[in-house]
Amino acid sequence: MSTFFLQKEITGWGRFPRARCHLYRPERVREVAQTLQGEEPAGFLPRGLGRAYGDAGLNSEGGVILMERLDRFLAFDAETGVLRCEGGTSLADIIRTFLPRGWFLPVTPGTKFCTVGACVACDVHGKNHHHEGSIGNFVRQLLLLLPSGESVRCSREQNVDLFFATLGGMGLTGIVLEVELQLRRVQSAYIVVDYVRTRNLDETLQTFHERDARYPYSVAWLDCVASGRDFGKGVLMFGRHASPDELPIPHRHSPFTVRAKRTKTLPFDLPEFVLNPLSLRAFNSMYYRAHPTRDGVVTDYDTYFYPLDSILQWNRAYGKRGFVQWQCVLPYENGVRNLARILETAQARRTYPFLSVLKRMGEPSGGLLSFPMPGYTLALDFPVRDGLFAVLDALDSIVSEAGGRLYLAKDARMSAETFHLTYPQLSRWQAVKAQVDPKGRLQSDMARRLRLLEVL
Amino acid sequence: MRHVLLVGATSPLARYMAYEFARLGDTLFLAGRDLEEVERVASDLRIRFGATVYTGRFDAAAIEEHEAFVQNVLRTMGEIEGVVWVAGTMDGLEAAFRQPSALKRLIEVNFTGAASLLTLVAGVLEERGKGFIAGVSSVAGDRGRGQNYPYGSAKGGFSLFLQGLRNRLSRKGVQVTTIKPGFVDTRMTWGRGKLPFLASPQRVARESVQAILKGKDIAYVPAVWWLIMLIIRSIPERVFKKMNL
């Protein structure tokens, strides 16, 4: 059987960098294995819906296997909430199907337009990481297609090394054909949100510490333009699932119904001058003023978890050159000081992020290349401009000195040295990789950039 | 609630057509050559819609097995009130221009197998005096083109077969619908260059099932293909033969 591919220049969600790849799009399980046996000197990489920001989903001049057509539900236990589905299933599809039956994702990243297989490959986290950890904690079993063509099941009991190498393994240990996921029972499709507006960094962090234990979900938006006395001010958003009797009366009899939101599409690239220090300052103070301290705001799950999903292609706002999201985690020890150093360093170089988000992380899942560790995680969005990467390199060294690391799902530019220094379980991962993929058939631009298979 | 047999159930078009029937509460029998894939589509339908779905292996090219297959469907599902033929293949098209064995395979799956099975189901429905038969043919069957006539001629034959069947069964209470999709965004079109009016399988499935339920005779999906094919059919042969299509 002949397999056709589409030659195309693609990018991650940040639209930087760009890569010409050979796109394959299998529609049957058998076709995935057939594709993987094909001729591609630069190897193959599975890809979900392209929501990783940098080069994690790119494989220049090589094969990229789009998994989106393999998205069927295979088994669901309505008693226990255990779902088995194909790796290409999107989170949006899972929510659409199971939320009306009282089940929600146990952990969700900031977009629902991604596949469950990719969520496993990035071991994604959400606003509940401080309590529940990453999605890996809820993955009961995986069916993995190895480059040899063999399909193997792996879990915490079976092929354990392969399981933990695949969690956060960026799709390089095998193709996730099936995921068995434990869903979470909820009483409604709504979230009760308490907003706390803070005046500076100390207050922001202190509020986190005081309140985090009481709420399953928490996240803080920081005003990154503010300096001096206001430095580190922001808005914290604490959330929990609402019970039906907390909903406004019209919703009480149908607690799982959410009115479909109108989506908007940003149809073109905004010119680069739109995002400048002045417009950033205006946006930040507007957002700050719009969110006073307020308790018990009932909002639907879509608005709370996926505020940006309602603007399709919002990534075009950063202009033609794209943007990078720089996300680090910093251990609690000296965490406050290191956070301040990062924000100050960026400000001193007049490099302002458009969006900055802070949250606390809890225990890691055990994935060998997983990002989370106990500490603060800070995500900053920067439009790509001349001189940006030199500033980010300076931020990287603060992170690696502090014993933290950067999130691979977001990264587009850290050095191989930084990576090797900050992912101490790399050699264990490499041992598994060498076992299941001795010829290095599964490749990516990120793997080559970070020299993932080498010893530095 | 109807009992519908869907043949060639593993393609995206068939899967999403099954969604449309399952959403209406219909009971389905899904058949295809790759039973493992058929089972995946079936569990998906059961989980999403709570539908009753049966499955069975079916090989379009193995005509001698078709009678037993129809008997099995009748035994399993109790009855057949409608059949949708979605099976089709373009695999081996390149070889079929030179090798009779590849050409034979294309004709067997796209025409002979289809005609064979629908002949048998037509007998069942004719006896019942009601029901529907829908065949997914192709706009490729509307005019022979140099680039795909091994496939197009089989589909053209299938369109004529459905037309004749419709003519014979129209007085017997059985509706026959010919569905002619244009370019559908599936593996048949993937990586074959930029194609005009490329439609998602979801959309083509939705419009196809609507056409069946409305009792249409011939449905181009999306409808714009009716106009496109009208123009293409009207080009005089002495001009058409010089065009590279």
Interface residues (C-beta under 8 A of the other chain):
Chain A: M1 S2 F4 F5 L6 Q7 L23 R25 P26 E27 R28 V29 R30 E31 R69 R72 F73 L74 A75 F76 E86 T97
Chain B: T10 S11 P12 D34 E36 E37 R40 V41 S43 D44 I47 R48 D91 E94 T186 R187 W190 G191 R192
